[in-house]
Structures are given as structure tokens and as C-alpha cells.
Amino acid sequence: TRVTLAADAAVTNAPLTPTPATIADAAVVMNKIHIDEMLERAVSSQKKAFATQIESIGRNFPQADKADIEALQKKLMAEFETVLDVGKLKGDITRIYSETFSKEELNQISAFYDTPLGKLVQGKQPEIQQKMQESMMPRMAALGPKIQTMARDFAIEQKAKMQGGAPAAPQPAPKP
């Protein structure tokens, strides 16, 4: 088959070169999906789980000074809040969207959230997020004691190796 193109012929379905997105383009989408609220809910849930984990420090060191334990717990919570700062996370996600999607794609995503279906999806996000957290929490709770046991067993093995002897039998995991 032979195709002959005439001069000045218009090609209507030719792929366009996508326009790179800017942070401002991505910020429009972030505002429509209420990223601040989503991140606040996610971080708050993680903070509760983290707080539960660091409370176990006191149980693991019953002979330690309570003031020292409280000081350590405050330091750990401050570190958590620094690492999971909502403003910084929003900036990261906005940047990621601007690097991942073109301007045209972000405009289409934004337009979707203006439709009734987009508004419905957005409105259900808190419920979905809550259910996801509920699904993950038992898994995370079960992970803490396993990590503690593994770390304790590792420490026992390493101590035995340094002393040139056989490792002692691992002790049962502490009850949470």
C-alpha cells in the first residue's frame, strides 16, 4: 500500500509532545484531592501505632528510670514528627506528581475530580483510608514483638560469638 501526502496536509491524530508539568500544575490536583487532610489522617494513624510501640520501651526496661524512659519516648516522638511532617510529605507528593504526569494528564486528573464520579471517589477517600489502616494495624502490631525477639536473639548470638562460645538458647518473647 502506498500513501501519498499532499503538502500542508493536516494530520489530526498525530501524537503531541506532552508539556512537562510544573509544581503549580500538580498543586492544583493536590488541592482537589485534599492531600493535606489525607496525609493528616495517615500520619495520625501511624503516630498512634508508633506511640504504642515506643510505650513498650518502658515495659522492656522495668528497672530503668521512668524520667529517662519518658525523655527517650519524647525524643522518639519528636523524630517521628520531623520525619513524617505533613508539609514536607505534601511537597514530596506534589513534586512526584509533577515529575510523573504531564501538564495535560494533570489537567485531565483535575477535571475528573470536578465530575460527579470524581467527587464521589474523593468523598469516599477517608472511609477507604480508614479501612486500609484497620487492615494494616494488626499486621504492624504483630511485627513489633517479632522484631524485638529477632533483635534479642541476634544480640545473644553475637555476644556468644564474641565470647567464643555457643549461643544461649533464645528466651521466649516478652508478652505485649
SVG drawing of the C-alpha trace seen along z (x, -y; Angstrom):
<svg xmlns="http://www.w3.org/2000/svg" viewBox="-22 -27 58 51">
<polyline fill="none" stroke="black" stroke-width="0.4" points="0.0,0.0 1.3,-3.4 0.4,-6.6 1.0,-10.0 0.9,-13.1 -0.1,-16.3 1.8,-19.5 0.2,-21.3 -1.9,-18.2 -3.1,-18.2 -2.6,-15.1 -5.3,-15.3 -4.3,-12.2 -0.6,-12.7 0.7,-12.3 1.5,-15.5 4.6,-16.1 3.5,-16.3 4.1,-19.5 6.2,-19.0 4.1,-19.7 5.1,-22.2 4.8,-22.1 1.9,-24.5 0.1,-22.1 0.5,-19.3 -0.6,-21.5 -4.0,-22.0 -4.6,-18.3 -3.2,-18.0 -5.7,-20.6 -8.6,-18.9 -7.8,-15.6 -7.4,-17.3 -3.9,-15.8 -3.4,-17.8 -6.4,-16.0 -5.4,-12.6 -1.9,-13.0 -3.0,-14.2 -5.3,-11.2 -2.5,-8.8 0.2,-10.3 -2.2,-10.5 -2.9,-6.8 0.8,-5.9 1.6,-8.2 -0.8,-6.2 0.8,-2.9 4.3,-4.4 3.3,-5.7 2.1,-2.2 5.4,-0.7 7.5,-3.2 5.4,-2.8 6.7,0.8 10.2,-0.6 9.2,-1.1 7.9,2.5 11.2,3.8 13.3,1.9 11.4,2.2 14.5,1.2 15.2,-1.9 14.5,-5.4 11.0,-6.5 12.2,-10.0 14.8,-8.6 12.3,-6.5 9.9,-9.4 12.7,-11.6 13.6,-8.9 9.9,-8.5 9.6,-12.3 12.8,-12.3 11.4,-9.4 8.1,-11.1 9.8,-14.3 11.9,-12.4 8.7,-10.8 7.1,-14.2 10.2,-15.5 10.3,-12.6 6.6,-12.5 6.0,-16.2 2.8,-16.7 4.0,-19.8 7.2,-18.1 5.2,-15.0 2.8,-17.2 5.8,-18.8 7.3,-15.4 4.0,-14.1 3.4,-17.3 6.9,-17.1 6.4,-13.4 3.1,-14.1 4.8,-16.9 7.6,-14.6 5.3,-11.6 2.5,-13.3 2.4,-15.7 0.6,-19.0 -2.2,-17.6 -2.5,-14.5 -2.7,-16.6 -5.4,-18.7 -7.4,-15.6 -7.0,-14.2 -8.1,-17.6 -11.1,-17.6 -12.0,-14.1 -12.2,-15.4 -14.7,-18.0 -17.1,-15.3 -19.8,-13.7 -17.8,-10.4 -14.6,-12.2 -16.3,-14.0 -17.7,-10.6 -14.3,-9.0 -12.8,-11.9 -15.6,-11.8 -15.0,-8.1 -11.3,-8.5 -11.5,-8.9 -13.5,-5.7 -11.1,-3.8 -8.1,-5.2 -9.7,-4.2 -10.3,-0.6 -6.8,-0.3 -5.4,-1.4 -7.6,1.1 -6.3,3.8 -2.7,2.9 -2.8,2.2 -2.9,5.8 -0.1,6.7 2.0,3.9 1.2,4.8 2.3,8.4 5.5,7.2 6.8,5.3 7.2,8.3 8.8,10.4 11.3,7.7 12.1,7.5 12.6,11.2 14.8,11.3 16.9,8.4 17.3,10.1 18.2,13.4 20.7,11.7 22.3,9.9 22.6,13.2 24.2,14.9 26.6,12.0 27.6,11.9 28.2,15.7 30.4,15.3 32.4,12.6 32.9,14.7 33.9,17.7 31.1,20.0 27.9,21.4 24.9,19.2 22.5,19.5 19.0,20.8 16.7,17.9 14.3,16.8 10.5,16.7 9.3,13.3 8.0,10.8 4.2,10.5 3.0,7.2"/>
</svg>
